[in-house]
Amino acid sequence: MGPEVNQQPASPAIVLNGRFLTRQATGVDRFATELLRAVHAAGMPAPVALVPASDGAVPPTAAMITAGPWAPREVGRRRGHAWEQIDLPRAAGEQPLINLCNTAPALRTQQMVVIHDAASAANPGNYTFAFRSWYRLLLGTLMRRSRVVATVSKFSADELQRHFGPRRPRQGGLEIIGEGGEHILREPADTGIVERLGLAGRRYVLAVGSRSPNKNFAGVLEALQRLPHADLLLVATGPTNISAGAIFGKTQALADPRVVSAGYVSDAELRALYENAACFAFPSFYEGFGLPPLEAMCCGCPVVVSRRASLPEVCGDAALYCEPDEPATLARALARVLDSRGLREDLAAAGRTRAAAWTWAAAGRQFGQIVQARLA
């Protein structure tokens, strides 16, 4: 892609904040790419994705959007937040702007922004002072000024209004766009990762996410240490340190011989890990939605999650629950799953049924209805 000379995009009338296409994918970026897949599959008009000028490299997760009608247009000269706050609104002009990944131009009103949670305000100790201060200012402004604000769960809708104040009546309430987990079934399982990590013939509990204290990896490890299953492993996927100095106030190191750190894995590899795990543990303290448990359910992996935040809303009666600050409750739940084949089979069946109620196709329909009714 070459630099865009004319920064006023042509039709269609709605443009997309494509900043997420130029970085390593996170959970909110997954939401954006899968939602756009669903919109595309449903034949809805594709917004032009405006992106910062780059060296031509495209993150793998964005590849499906960089072809055909989803081809992004490079605008501006800046990067990061400066691009989003200055170059992006200039390029969008008077056209409605869609922002799917928490952040958006602060002073713009002609836009829709999806704010996934209020974690930086609800748990400030997990983030650096600079990060939480910027997010408090930005999210508060977006809640007040943006024409449409959406989020991903009823829990997050309540949290955003609790921490940043309710929307004015004339603005309308917060819209809710759910998520889906069926993307994890798109590719066949890459079982090679089971061999590469030395897991063949071994029982393991799977945990997915960053090493943010919020994900509570330390709680999973403490729970395993309470179990009599001496040969049980903990497999932890995800980065060991996502920009810790810029975002998280601290991270959790997992120093134990029973911990297998898988790092970043592909969807095909993650599917194999879900399908071969004894169970999946997600004792998070705070989640706006909680996508990994839904992925696990799609793969028939028994799920144990925290009884906090959005997780009961998402998982319903298809999971066992624990208290994230009481590792003994997680240990008891894990022991029940590990020691009962019948329970594992029941949870696997219930999980698949529950996951069928949360799909990206449904999310795409919700998104299309919101755009047509309130933004177009």
N, C-alpha and C positions, 0 to 999 in steps of 0.2 A: 504494500500500500504506500502510495506517495502522499506527501502533505497535502491537505485540502486547502485550496486557494480561496474559494468562496465559502465563508464560514456560515452562510445562511443555508441550511439543508433544504432540499426540495421536498416534494411530496414523498411519503404520506404526511398528514398534518401533525402527527404525534412523533416525537423523537425520544430516544432512549439514552439515559446516562450509561455509557458503556465502559466506565472506568474499570469495572470488575474484570473486563476481558483482557486487561493488560497485566494482571498479577497472578501469583500462585493462588489457586482456588481455596476458599474457606467455606464454612457452612452456609453463610448467606449467599456466597457466589454460586453454590450448588442450587440454592433456591432459585436464583435468577436464571441459570442456564436451563434447569429442568422446566421451569414455568414457561420459558420461551420455546422450548421444544414442544410443550403441550399446545401453546398458542399456534405454533406453526403447523402442527399435525391437524389442528381443528380448522385450518384454512382461514384463520383470522388475518387481517392486514398486519404486515410486519413493520414496526417502527424502525426508522433509521437509527442505528447505534452510533452515537458520537463518542470517539475515543481520543485520548492524548496521542500525539505523534510518538512513534516508536521506532525501534531499529528493525522492525519487520518480524520479530519473534512473537509467536502467539502461544499462550499457555494451552496445553492439550485439552483442558476442559472447555475451552472456548472454540475449539476447531469447528464444531457444528454450526456456529453462528457466523463464522468468517467466510462462508461460501453462499453463493446465490443471493436470495432476497435479503439475507441477514448481513450482508457485507458491511462492516463498519466504515465510518468516514472519519479520518483524522482531522482534528481541529485544534487550533491553539498551539502555544509553544511551551506551556508550563507542564508540570507533572503533579501528581498527588492532590492534596487538598487545595493547593493554589489553582490548579487546573479546574477543579470542580467548582470552586467559588468564583472564579473570574472568567476563564476561557469558555467553560461549558455554557453558562447562561447567555453569554454574548453570542455564541454560535446557535443556540436554540432560538434566539429571538423571541417572537411572540407565540411560537408554537408550543403546545402543551408538552411538558417534559415528564417522563416516567423514570423514577429512581427506585431500584429494587433492593438495594443493599445498605440500608440504614442511613447513609449520608446523602446530601443533596445541597444545591445552592441555598444558602440560608435566607437570603432576602427575596427569593422568588415566590410568587403566589400561584402562578399558572403551572402547577405541577402536582403529581402524585408521588408520594414517598412511602415506601414500606419500611417501617421501623420494627425490627424483629423482637426487641426486648428492651427492658430498662435496667440491664444488669449493671452498668457502670454507676448508676444512681442507687440501686438497691444494695449493691455489694462494693462500695467504693474501695475497701481495703485490698481488693484483688487487682486493682489497676494503679498505674502510676498517677501522680497528681496531675501531670500535664494532660494525660489522656482523658481522665475522668472530668477535668475542668472543661476541656474542649467539647466533649460529648454533652455535658450538661448544658452548655451554652447553645450548641448546635441543635440538639434534639428539642430543647425547649422552644427555640425559635421556629423550627420546622412544624412543631405541633400547633403553634399559633398562626403561622402564616400560610402553610400549604393548603391548596384547595382540597386535596384528598389525602388523608393519612390512613394507611392500612397497616395491619400487623398479622401475625400468623396463628394466634390462639386467643381465646377469651381471657385466659390468664394474662397474656401480654397487654391486651387492651385495657384491662383493669390497672395493671402496673404502670403503664405509660400515663394514664390519667391521674393516678395517685402521685406520681413523682413529678409530673410536668404540668398538671392541671387539666381540667376537662376542656374539650373543644367547645367553642361558642355554638349555640343552637343553630345559627344560620349557616355554620360550616358543615353541619352534619356530624354524626358520630364517627368512630373509628370503624373502618371496614375490616373484615377478617378474611384472609385467604389462607386456606390450609396448605399442607404439604403432602408429599407422597413418598413411598419407599420403593416403588416398583422398578426404579432405574437400576437397582442393584441386580435385577434379573436380566438386564439387557444383554449382557455378555456371559458366555459359559464360564463356570468356575475354573480358575487357574489353580489346580491342585498342586502345582509345582512348589508353591510357597510353603505348603505343609512339609514337604521334604527339605526345602532350603532352610527352614527354621528349626529343623530337628523335631518336628511335632508328630511324625508318623507313629501311631500306636500309643501316643501320650494323651492324657486327659488334660484339658486346659479350660480356664475361664477367659473369655475375651473381653477386653475393655477398649473403647475407641474414643479418641479425642486428643486435644492438646494437653499439656502438663499444667494448665491453669489450675490453681487450687480449687476452683469451682467444680471441676470435673471429678475431684475426690479420688484420684488414683490411689493415694495413700490409704484411704478407707478400704478399698478393695484388697490391697495387700495385707492390711491388718486383719481383715476378715478371713483371708486365706490362712493366715498364721494361727487362727483360732480353730481351724478345721483339723480333723485327724487324718485327712487324706494327704499323706506325706509326699506322694508323687505328683500332686496337682501343680500345674503351671499357671501363671498369669501371662497372657499374651497381650501386649499393649501396642496398639497401632497409633499412628499420628506423630506429628513432630514433637521432639523432645524440648524444643525451645522456639516458639513463634514470636520473634521480635520482643523478647521478654523485657528488654530495656526500654522499649517504647510503649508497650501496652500493659503487660501484667506486672504488678508490683513484685511478684515472686513466682517461681515455678516449683513443681514437685519433682524431685529426683527419685527414681525407684531403684535403690541399690539393694538387690536381693538376688541370690542365685536362681530362684524360681521364676524370676521375671524375664520374659523374652520380649525385647523391644523390636518391633517390626518396622518402625518408622513409617514413612509414607508408603501406601500400597495402592495398587490400581483397584478399580471396582471389581474386576475379575478375581483378583487375589483376595480382596475383602470378602467377596461372596464365598470363596472356598474356606476362609477362616470362620465365617458365621456357620457354614454348613457342617463343619467338623468340630465346632466347639461343644463342650458339655453344656455350657450356658453362656449367656451374655450378661454382664453386670454394668449398670449405669447409675451409680448412687450420687448423681449430681445434686449440688445444692440449689442450682437455679438454671432453668432452661426456658427460653421463649417458646420453643416447640419440642425439640428433642427428636431429631431425625434418626440417629443411630438405632434406637430401640425399634423404630418402624422398619428399618432395613433388616434388622435381625429377625423380626416377625415374618417378613416376606420370605426369608430363607429357612423358616422353620426352626429357628434357634430359640430355645427357651429364654425368657427375659426376666431379669430381676432389676427393678428400678427404684429410685427414690420416691417417697410419698410427698414430694414437694413440687411446687410451681406448676408447670403445664403437664407434667408427666402423667398424672392420673387422667387428665382430660384426653391425652393422646392414646394411652395404653389401655384404659378401661379395665375390664376384668380379665384381660389376656396376659397379665404379668403378675409376678409376686412382688411385694413391696417391702421396702426397708426404710429406716430413718438414717439419713446420710451422716448425721453426727453420732450415730450409735453403731459402730462396726459389728457389735454382737448381733444386731437384728439382720444385717446383711449376711453374716456367717450362718445364722439359722436358716435363712431363705435359701442360700446356696446349698447347704447340707440337704435340705428337702429335695431340691432338684437333683443333686448328684446321687442321692441314695434311692431315687424312685424312677424307674424307667416309665411307669405309667404316668407319673406327673409330667415328665419331660414330653411324652407324647401328647398329653392333654394341652399343655402350654403351647406346643408347636402348632397344634390344630387351631386353638383359640387365637393364636397370634396371626396366622394366615387369614382367618376370618376378620379379625380386627383391622389388619393392614388393608384389606379390600375396601374398607370404609374411608381410607385416606389415599387418594390418588392424585397424580399430577394432572390427569385429564379433568378431574373435578376442580382442581385449583385453577386450571386454565379457563374453565367456564366462569368461575367466580371472578377472575381477573377481567375477562372480556365484558362481563355484565357491568362491573364497576366502571371500567373505562368508558363504555358506551353511555352509561347513565349520568356520570358525574364529571367526565373529563373531556370527551370528544366535542 
